[in-house]
Amino acid sequence: MKTDTTYNGWTNYETWRVNLELFDGDNVGYGSPDGMREFAEQLIEESTDEGIGRDYALAFLQKVDWQEIAEHYQQDEEEEESILGQHAYVHNYNG
């Protein structure tokens, strides 16, 4: 029997938490899952001293589904562009 590890609609707690703490509400412009991962790793490395705390934080990132986060923002961007396009069409049609 497999245990459900999803969290608040995300793959797991780590993915949800990193998205919430680092990207939620931000104009995400990191371009790719790798860019997001590199940003998070750099943030940890720049804001913590070497040692067990940094090691645990970096290990936490290993469980993050970076592809899921990137796709989430790509989908949001596509939906926003669609809404803006529809809004422009209505404005031009009425105008």
Secondary structure, DSSP 8 states (H G I E B T S, - for coil): ------BTTBSSHHHHHHIIIIITTS-----SHHHHHHHHHHHHHHHS-SSHHHHHHHHHHTT--HHHHHHHHHHHHHHHHHHHHHHHHHHHHH-
